[in-house]
Amino acid sequence: MGVVLACIPACSFRTADKVSCVDDTQCVTAFGAGAVCRADGFCEGGTAVNPDANTSSNEPWTFVSFPDFLNADIGDVSALTSAVNSTNAAHEAAIAKVLDALAAEHPDFVMVAGDLVNGHWYLDASGVQVFGPVSTRAQKAAAIDKAADLYYTQWKKRFEDRGLPVYAAVGDHDVGDNNWEANTDKAYLVADYKEAWARHFTVDDNGNALFENRPEGTPYEHTAYAVRHKNVLIVTVDVFRQDSPTQTIDSKTGSVRTEVAGEQLAWLDSVLAGAASDPEIDHVIVQGHVPVLVPVRQQNSSGMTMPGAETSAFWQTLQRNHADLYFAGEVHDMSTNNVGGVEQVVHGGIMGYAPSVNYLVGHVYPDRVELELKRAELVYPADTTRLWQAGSNRPRADYAIGPGGFTSAGTLVLDKSSGSTQYLNRTGYFIPLATSSEGLAVHLPFDEAAGSSVVVNHGTTGPANNGTVTGATFVAGKLGNAVSIDNLDRIAAGAAPLVGPVQRTTSVWINTGPGPGTGNGIRTIFTFGANMQNGTKWDVDIDELGKFELGISGARTDATSTVSLANSQWHHLAIVANANATIGTVTMYLDGEPYAFTTTMATTPINTKAGNLIIGHSANSLNFQQYNGLVDDLAIWGEPLTAAQIRALASFANESTLNYDAGELEVMFEGLRDKQDVQISGRLWRYQASGLTGTPGRVVVSGSDYSVNLDNGAGFVSP
């Protein structure tokens, strides 16, 4: 919804008593909760015309940001048809719980950076014609108008009922969803989509703009705008450039390109320059739908970003004019990064599709902005029935907000008290996403007690890869406790610790029997990355025959062994990849020994995208390739371990008098690199530079004496 709070210098703004109306709803849309339509046909009151709203204040105030809310068409269509409906009690209850959480933050307003709806309104996948026929372009345009009026009206009412003013941006689903091939009906309908969106968020019923500060005379004059609230300038941009529906301007997305350019960019530059010289503006926030800086985490998303990243004209404009924050959505997960003093915060979530949802809270002071991300798990039943939508991309019909509700997922302070901007006290998801982590990045021993809801990461990435437990239980394992996973269980352990074509080693102990049901189907033990394109995920699997496999999106290994590992015995699985590896060049190990495989896609490069680390199912989607069985001692290194080191992981764990896990072996590996003695669990291991014999990596036991050859005769002895 649009509210006019203030303009930067040299522009005028519309006040309530200058906006005509026919009912209270129009006034609430324009000026926030409490606005009414007077008998003379003009608006009065509302939170947006509070006398203090346009002036700086030393009193702290709060805002909330929630991109991609809802990213689904959730609304009652029973007045149009009895054949289907696009809402139900489960969806309305989940939405109410989220909005009640937002209202409990007591924000002055809520920002929503696009994808308010699903938006496939030019389709009729079920053939029920809820919004009319869609055979011709004109019919599709009429259906878009009808659907927009229904869904946007109900979407806004949920906020209005809670007194929550909204600043919205256009997302790809608000313009039909990517892609937009030139010379197609969909390309021509982009303008219809934007006009329908503007009718509900930036233009009143008389066609008057609700925001005076906008790129007038451009194609973006009703989808981009700037407004000042107290001591903050908020700028909303339309990142969906289309020059002509007949012109291809992007090889992927067709007639639409995700960028801010031309007249809109010039307007943005002017607005930001004016803010920089305005003493009443302490902070500047810009919102647009797609991330600019990469990599970013993602879940259930096509993952659109802005071409050029930090070198794009858009980012250079933000940087040159000292914008503070850029808020984006699209990818339905949380990531932050900072280039040139501008902080990108990617957040928000899709309801009814993804494993989790999140929002951002900001507390604003004259000299600082305190930010906090909050996240909640979404719980889905075994029933995979989908809720009706005009198109075939449909959310689950039944889901709920997890019993823990929203909890803190990270904090950041934007501090200007020293005269320069500093980004301080980063925690959780505000720690910028790294592309690689040397050493033992992730180590999840799973030694938590029964009933624990969190697993602790003992690797170098620390709490960023702690895991949230959903359904899984803790039982006796290979090394201490293990986690038992079945049915819809999972552990979400933060972001992918390794991104890109970087070197790595993954290691895990498993104990599983036949698969669920018939025993057929691939089961993913753990995964990180995202299922976007060839090579972008890292799924460690047991296949339908019980064999150990690696899947990387578009390519998969196939073990030459016929032995099934689904035999209710403990097995150690490891995979090693050098930098810039292909799936054909990885080395796989079973119980410490090389594990031969073939693949028909040997040259597919490994290029893991930012995503999540999940134990219990594949990167593709929630509970896809669901695992059942025990998992113990998961470890991920940002380096390729040697064959001897892999054998040591299995050998030391199997030696009953030692039972070393990956963390304890990492101490020994570091000692080998440093050529130093080490102490592990009270036992001294003396480094020996040469002369050790025996199979490399296999611990040799002689009475109470132990030795291990780790590198051509170099290794350790104890005592």
DOBAPA-549512 format. One line per field, with one value per residue (C-alpha): residue in one letter; x, y, z; residue number from 1. Coordinates in steps of 0.25 Angstrom, whole numbers. Layout:
N
resn a  ...
xx X  ...
yy Y  ...
zz Z  ...
resi NUM  ...
END
This chain:
719
resn m  g  v  v  l  a  c  i  p  a  c  s  f  r  t  a  d  k  v  s  c  v  d  d  t  q  c  v  t  a  f  g  a  g  a  v  c  r  a  d  g  f  c  e  g  g  t  a  v  n  p  d  a  n  t  s  s  n  e  p  w  t  f  v  s  f  p  d  f  l  n  a  d  i  g  d  v  s  a  l  t  s  a  v  n  s  t  n  a  a  h  e  a  a  i  a  k  v  l  d  a  l  a  a  e  h  p  d  f  v  m  v  a  g  d  l  v  n  g  h  w  y  l  d  a  s  g  v  q  v  f  g  p  v  s  t  r  a  q  k  a  a  a  i  d  k  a  a  d  l  y  y  t  q  w  k  k  r  f  e  d  r  g  l  p  v  y  a  a  v  g  d  h  d  v  g  d  n  n  w  e  a  n  t  d  k  a  y  l  v  a  d  y  k  e  a  w  a  r  h  f  t  v  d  d  n  g  n  a  l  f  e  n  r  p  e  g  t  p  y  e  h  t  a  y  a  v  r  h  k  n  v  l  i  v  t  v  d  v  f  r  q  d  s  p  t  q  t  i  d  s  k  t  g  s  v  r  t  e  v  a  g  e  q  l  a  w  l  d  s  v  l  a  g  a  a  s  d  p  e  i  d  h  v  i  v  q  g  h  v  p  v  l  v  p  v  r  q  q  n  s  s  g  m  t  m  p  g  a  e  t  s  a  f  w  q  t  l  q  r  n  h  a  d  l  y  f  a  g  e  v  h  d  m  s  t  n  n  v  g  g  v  e  q  v  v  h  g  g  i  m  g  y  a  p  s  v  n  y  l  v  g  h  v  y  p  d  r  v  e  l  e  l  k  r  a  e  l  v  y  p  a  d  t  t  r  l  w  q  a  g  s  n  r  p  r  a  d  y  a  i  g  p  g  g  f  t  s  a  g  t  l  v  l  d  k  s  s  g  s  t  q  y  l  n  r  t  g  y  f  i  p  l  a  t  s  s  e  g  l  a  v  h  l  p  f  d  e  a  a  g  s  s  v  v  v  n  h  g  t  t  g  p  a  n  n  g  t  v  t  g  a  t  f  v  a  g  k  l  g  n  a  v  s  i  d  n  l  d  r  i  a  a  g  a  a  p  l  v  g  p  v  q  r  t  t  s  v  w  i  n  t  g  p  g  p  g  t  g  n  g  i  r  t  i  f  t  f  g  a  n  m  q  n  g  t  k  w  d  v  d  i  d  e  l  g  k  f  e  l  g  i  s  g  a  r  t  d  a  t  s  t  v  s  l  a  n  s  q  w  h  h  l  a  i  v  a  n  a  n  a  t  i  g  t  v  t  m  y  l  d  g  e  p  y  a  f  t  t  t  m  a  t  t  p  i  n  t  k  a  g  n  l  i  i  g  h  s  a  n  s  l  n  f  q  q  y  n  g  l  v  d  d  l  a  i  w  g  e  p  l  t  a  a  q  i  r  a  l  a  s  f  a  n  e  s  t  l  n  y  d  a  g  e  l  e  v  m  f  e  g  l  r  d  k  q  d  v  q  i  s  g  r  l  w  r  y  q  a  s  g  l  t  g  t  p  g  r  v  v  v  s  g  s  d  y  s  v  n  l  d  n  g  a  g  f  v  s  p
xx 0  5  5  11  20  29  38  52  55  48  36  22  14  -1  -8  -21  -30  -26  -29  -43  -50  -63  -61  -51  -44  -38  -33  -27  -20  -14  -11  -11  -20  -30  -32  -47  -54  -61  -75  -69  -62  -48  -39  -36  -26  -18  -4  3  -2  3  9  22  23  30  40  53  51  61  51  54  44  42  40  38  43  37  39  32  20  12  17  5  -10  -17  -31  -45  -51  -64  -72  -67  -68  -71  -62  -49  -43  -30  -30  -33  -33  -18  -13  -21  -16  -2  -3  -10  1  12  4  1  16  19  9  15  28  19  25  22  21  24  33  30  40  31  25  12  5  7  2  0  -13  -12  -13  -24  -17  -30  -39  -49  -48  -49  -45  -51  -45  -31  -30  -27  -18  -29  -36  -23  -22  -36  -33  -21  -29  -40  -30  -22  -34  -38  -24  -18  -31  -30  -15  -16  -28  -20  -10  -21  -28  -15  -13  0  3  11  22  22  31  28  33  34  22  14  17  14  27  40  43  37  40  39  27  19  6  13  23  11  4  15  9  -4  2  9  -4  -12  -2  -1  -16  -15  -2  2  -10  -24  -37  -37  -24  -16  -2  -1  14  19  33  34  40  29  28  35  30  33  25  15  24  36  35  42  36  42  38  43  58  59  57  51  53  46  51  45  56  48  52  45  48  38  30  36  51  60  69  73  77  71  59  55  48  50  64  66  72  70  75  72  61  58  73  75  63  69  82  75  67  79  87  77  76  91  90  77  80  67  70  79  78  75  68  66  57  56  52  65  78  90  102  105  106  93  86  73  61  50  54  58  69  69  79  84  94  107  106  114  119  105  101  90  100  110  99  95  110  113  101  104  91  92  83  78  67  63  56  54  62  53  65  75  88  96  108  114  121  125  119  105  99  90  80  73  62  47  40  30  18  14  26  39  44  45  41  47  46  55  52  59  60  63  71  77  91  89  79  79  75  70  66  55  52  42  41  29  23  17  9  11  -1  5  -8  -7  -16  -22  -16  -18  -5  1  11  3  7  4  -11  -7  4  7  17  26  23  35  30  40  53  65  74  84  87  94  96  98  106  108  111  126  123  125  117  121  114  116  113  109  103  96  91  97  111  114  113  127  131  140  145  158  161  149  138  126  127  113  116  101  105  94  84  71  61  71  65  79  91  104  115  129  135  142  129  123  109  106  105  98  86  71  65  51  46  59  63  76  80  93  102  115  123  115  101  95  83  71  64  51  38  38  50  61  72  74  89  90  96  105  119  125  121  126  136  145  152  146  144  131  131  119  115  102  94  81  72  63  57  43  31  36  50  52  56  69  71  79  87  91  92  97  96  84  77  78  86  96  106  100  97  104  95  101  92  88  82  70  79  86  99  106  105  108  97  101  89  89  100  101  111  107  115  121  119  107  107  96  99  85  89  87  102  111  118  127  125  135  136  148  148  159  157  150  147  136  128  136  149  144  149  139  142  134  139  153  155  153  139  139  128  124  116  110  112  127  130  119  127  124  120  112  102  99  88  86  92  81  82  71  67  71  74  63  51  46  46  50  58  55  66  62  73  84  94  107  119  117  129  132  146  150  162  164  168  178  175  182  174  161  166  169  155  150  161  162  147  147  158  150  160  161  148  153  143  146  149  159  166  166  175  185  184  188  199  204  204  211  220  217  213  198  189  176  166  177  186  200  203  217  220  230  236  239  241  226  221  208  196  195  184  182  184  194  192  203  198  197  205  199  205  199  206  200  210  220  225  222  212  209  213  207  211
yy 0  14  25  39  43  53  57  61  76  83  73  74  63  60  61  54  65  67  52  49  36  29  20  18  6  16  25  14  9  23  28  16  11  21  28  31  36  49  54  64  52  55  46  50  44  32  28  33  47  48  62  55  45  55  61  55  50  46  35  21  15  1  -4  -18  -24  -37  -39  -50  -50  -58  -62  -70  -66  -68  -63  -67  -69  -76  -64  -67  -82  -94  -103  -99  -90  -83  -82  -91  -91  -96  -85  -74  -79  -79  -65  -60  -65  -58  -45  -45  -47  -35  -26  -30  -23  -10  -5  8  1  -12  -13  -24  -25  -32  -45  -42  -53  -65  -57  -68  -62  -63  -78  -88  -101  -107  -102  -96  -82  -75  -62  -65  -71  -69  -73  -59  -48  -39  -50  -52  -37  -38  -50  -42  -30  -39  -47  -35  -29  -41  -45  -31  -26  -38  -37  -23  -25  -35  -23  -13  -21  -20  -6  -9  1  -5  -1  -11  -13  -21  -35  -45  -52  -39  -38  -52  -60  -61  -63  -53  -58  -47  -47  -56  -52  -52  -42  -33  -35  -29  -15  -21  -27  -14  -6  -16  -15  0  1  -5  1  14  20  24  21  34  31  40  36  33  37  50  46  36  35  43  42  28  14  13  25  16  5  13  23  30  34  40  34  42  42  31  32  19  17  6  2  -6  -16  -22  -14  -16  -7  -14  -28  -30  -28  -39  -31  -43  -57  -64  -56  -51  -37  -34  -31  -30  -16  -2  7  19  29  21  21  36  38  29  36  50  45  39  51  60  51  52  67  67  69  63  49  41  28  23  9  4  -8  -16  -30  -37  -38  -31  -36  -51  -62  -63  -74  -79  -89  -92  -81  -78  -70  -57  -47  -34  -35  -28  -30  -19  -14  -11  4  2  -3  8  18  13  13  27  33  26  18  10  -2  -10  -20  -31  -44  -54  -65  -68  -69  -60  -55  -42  -35  -22  -15  0  2  -2  -14  -24  -31  -42  -48  -52  -65  -72  -78  -92  -97  -95  -101  -88  -73  -61  -46  -34  -24  -10  -1  13  24  37  31  16  5  -8  -20  -34  -45  -55  -68  -79  -94  -98  -111  -120  -133  -145  -142  -134  -129  -116  -103  -98  -87  -82  -89  -102  -96  -99  -98  -110  -109  -112  -106  -99  -90  -98  -99  -90  -79  -68  -68  -59  -63  -51  -37  -25  -10  0  11  25  31  33  41  30  18  5  -9  -15  -27  -37  -50  -61  -59  -45  -51  -50  -62  -68  -76  -85  -89  -96  -107  -114  -104  -113  -124  -129  -140  -142  -145  -136  -142  -148  -137  -126  -117  -111  -118  -111  -109  -111  -107  -94  -87  -88  -85  -81  -96  -100  -109  -108  -121  -124  -138  -145  -152  -155  -170  -178  -177  -181  -170  -166  -162  -161  -155  -164  -159  -164  -160  -144  -142  -132  -124  -110  -106  -92  -88  -97  -96  -97  -89  -90  -99  -100  -112  -120  -133  -138  -150  -157  -169  -176  -188  -191  -202  -203  -190  -186  -193  -203  -199  -193  -179  -170  -165  -153  -154  -139  -128  -114  -104  -102  -110  -99  -104  -114  -116  -107  -116  -127  -138  -150  -162  -176  -181  -190  -202  -198  -192  -180  -168  -153  -145  -130  -126  -131  -142  -154  -165  -180  -189  -202  -210  -218  -218  -211  -203  -203  -214  -208  -207  -195  -190  -178  -170  -160  -151  -143  -132  -123  -109  -108  -122  -129  -141  -150  -146  -147  -159  -167  -175  -186  -190  -184  -190  -185  -187  -189  -182  -179  -167  -163  -148  -148  -134  -127  -117  -116  -102  -102  -90  -83  -91  -99  -110  -120  -134  -143  -139  -134  -119  -120  -118  -121  -136  -139  -152  -153  -161  -172  -177  -173  -162  -159  -150  -142  -134  -124  -119  -108  -116  -129  -140  -150  -165  -168  -157  -163  -177  -172  -166  -180  -187  -179  -179  -194  -196  -199  -193  -180  -177  -164  -155  -145  -134  -142  -147  -132  -129  -140  -135  -121  -127  -134  -121  -114  -126  -125  -134  -134  -138  -144  -148  -148  -157  -152  -154  -152  -147  -156  -151  -164  -179  -183  -195  -201  -197  -182  -177  -190  -190  -201  -206  -214  -216  -202  -196  -189  -184  -178  -175  -163  -158  -167  -172  -159  -160  -162  -172  -173  -174
zz 0  -2  8  6  18  13  1  -1  -2  -14  -16  -11  -5  -4  10  14  12  -2  -6  -10  -6  -6  6  18  11  1  12  20  8  5  19  29  40  46  33  29  18  22  17  8  0  5  14  29  39  38  44  31  34  48  50  55  44  35  45  51  65  76  80  75  65  58  44  39  25  19  4  -3  6  2  -12  -13  -17  -4  -4  -4  -18  -14  -19  -33  -33  -24  -32  -25  -14  -12  3  15  30  31  22  28  42  38  31  44  53  44  43  58  61  52  59  72  68  68  55  48  35  28  15  5  -6  -16  -19  -11  -20  -29  -41  -51  -55  -70  -68  -65  -61  -56  -67  -57  -62  -48  -54  -68  -81  -84  -99  -105  -100  -97  -88  -81  -78  -73  -64  -58  -55  -48  -40  -36  -30  -22  -17  -15  -7  2  4  8  17  26  29  30  40  49  46  38  27  16  6  -5  -17  -30  -31  -42  -38  -38  -53  -56  -52  -60  -71  -82  -95  -106  -115  -106  -99  -86  -90  -95  -81  -73  -74  -70  -58  -54  -56  -47  -36  -36  -36  -22  -16  -23  -29  -24  -30  -37  -44  -35  -30  -16  -16  -21  -21  -33  -47  -54  -69  -69  -70  -55  -50  -42  -38  -32  -21  -10  4  16  30  41  40  29  14  8  -7  -15  -28  -40  -44  -56  -68  -81  -93  -102  -102  -115  -111  -104  -95  -86  -91  -80  -76  -90  -91  -77  -70  -55  -54  -51  -63  -71  -66  -53  -50  -52  -43  -32  -33  -31  -20  -12  -15  -9  3  5  7  15  30  34  28  36  29  15  12  -3  -6  -19  -22  -26  -19  -25  -17  -19  -14  -6  1  -6  -4  -14  -23  -38  -32  -40  -37  -43  -55  -51  -36  -29  -43  -47  -49  -39  -28  -32  -30  -16  -13  -18  -11  2  4  16  14  2  5  -5  -6  -17  -11  1  11  18  14  16  9  9  -3  -3  11  6  13  5  14  6  14  14  11  3  10  8  0  7  20  27  27  32  34  38  50  50  62  57  65  60  61  58  53  60  52  55  46  52  46  48  43  35  38  27  29  21  12  0  -6  -12  -11  -24  -32  -46  -51  -47  -37  -24  -9  0  5  19  27  40  47  56  71  74  66  62  68  66  54  55  59  53  57  47  56  52  66  62  50  40  37  44  43  57  65  54  58  51  37  38  36  21  13  11  -2  5  19  21  31  38  35  40  50  55  65  69  83  89  99  96  94  89  79  74  69  72  61  66  53  49  44  58  61  47  45  57  54  57  59  54  58  58  71  78  80  83  71  65  73  85  81  67  61  56  44  39  31  31  40  37  43  36  39  34  21  11  17  3  -9  -23  -30  -17  -11  -1  7  13  23  30  38  34  39  30  27  14  10  14  8  -3  -1  -14  -17  -14  0  3  16  15  5  3  -8  -17  -28  -39  -50  -54  -42  -32  -21  -13  -9  -2  -5  -3  -16  -18  -18  -5  -12  -8  -18  -20  -27  -32  -40  -54  -51  -42  -39  -40  -32  -39  -26  -25  -9  -2  10  15  24  38  40  42  29  27  14  9  -3  -7  -18  -23  -27  -41  -40  -49  -44  -51  -44  -29  -21  -12  -1  7  20  18  4  -10  -15  -31  -39  -53  -58  -71  -68  -64  -69  -61  -53  -38  -35  -22  -20  -8  -1  12  19  22  28  24  10  -3  -7  -17  -8  6  9  -5  -5  10  18  28  38  47  44  52  52  40  36  24  21  12  7  0  10  6  4  17  25  20  24  38  40  38  45  58  59  58  69  81  91  83  76  71  63  52  62  69  56  51  63  58  44  48  56  43  36  47  50  65  76  79  91  88  100  109  101  96  81  77  63  56  43  36  38  41  33  31  23  22  31  38  53  57  71  79  93  99  88  76  63  50  37  30  20  14  28  35  46  61  72  86  96
resi 1  2  3  4  5  6  7  8  9  10  11  12  13  14  15  16  17  18  19  20  21  22  23  24  25  26  27  28  29  30  31  32  33  34  35  36  37  38  39  40  41  42  43  44  45  46  47  48  49  50  51  52  53  54  55  56  57  58  59  60  61  62  63  64  65  66  67  68  69  70  71  72  73  74  75  76  77  78  79  80  81  82  83  84  85  86  87  88  89  90  91  92  93  94  95  96  97  98  99  100  101  102  103  104  105  106  107  108  109  110  111  112  113  114  115  116  117  118  119  120  121  122  123  124  125  126  127  128  129  130  131  132  133  134  135  136  137  138  139  140  141  142  143  144  145  146  147  148  149  150  151  152  153  154  155  156  157  158  159  160  161  162  163  164  165  166  167  168  169  170  171  172  173  174  175  176  177  178  179  180  181  182  183  184  185  186  187  188  189  190  191  192  193  194  195  196  197  198  199  200  201  202  203  204  205  206  207  208  209  210  211  212  213  214  215  216  217  218  219  220  221  222  223  224  225  226  227  228  229  230  231  232  233  234  235  236  237  238  239  240  241  242  243  244  245  246  247  248  249  250  251  252  253  254  255  256  257  258  259  260  261  262  263  264  265  266  267  268  269  270  271  272  273  274  275  276  277  278  279  280  281  282  283  284  285  286  287  288  289  290  291  292  293  294  295  296  297  298  299  300  301  302  303  304  305  306  307  308  309  310  311  312  313  314  315  316  317  318  319  320  321  322  323  324  325  326  327  328  329  330  331  332  333  334  335  336  337  338  339  340  341  342  343  344  345  346  347  348  349  350  351  352  353  354  355  356  357  358  359  360  361  362  363  364  365  366  367  368  369  370  371  372  373  374  375  376  377  378  379  380  381  382  383  384  385  386  387  388  389  390  391  392  393  394  395  396  397  398  399  400  401  402  403  404  405  406  407  408  409  410  411  412  413  414  415  416  417  418  419  420  421  422  423  424  425  426  427  428  429  430  431  432  433  434  435  436  437  438  439  440  441  442  443  444  445  446  447  448  449  450  451  452  453  454  455  456  457  458  459  460  461  462  463  464  465  466  467  468  469  470  471  472  473  474  475  476  477  478  479  480  481  482  483  484  485  486  487  488  489  490  491  492  493  494  495  496  497  498  499  500  501  502  503  504  505  506  507  508  509  510  511  512  513  514  515  516  517  518  519  520  521  522  523  524  525  526  527  528  529  530  531  532  533  534  535  536  537  538  539  540  541  542  543  544  545  546  547  548  549  550  551  552  553  554  555  556  557  558  559  560  561  562  563  564  565  566  567  568  569  570  571  572  573  574  575  576  577  578  579  580  581  582  583  584  585  586  587  588  589  590  591  592  593  594  595  596  597  598  599  600  601  602  603  604  605  606  607  608  609  610  611  612  613  614  615  616  617  618  619  620  621  622  623  624  625  626  627  628  629  630  631  632  633  634  635  636  637  638  639  640  641  642  643  644  645  646  647  648  649  650  651  652  653  654  655  656  657  658  659  660  661  662  663  664  665  666  667  668  669  670  671  672  673  674  675  676  677  678  679  680  681  682  683  684  685  686  687  688  689  690  691  692  693  694  695  696  697  698  699  700  701  702  703  704  705  706  707  708  709  710  711  712  713  714  715  716  717  718  719
END
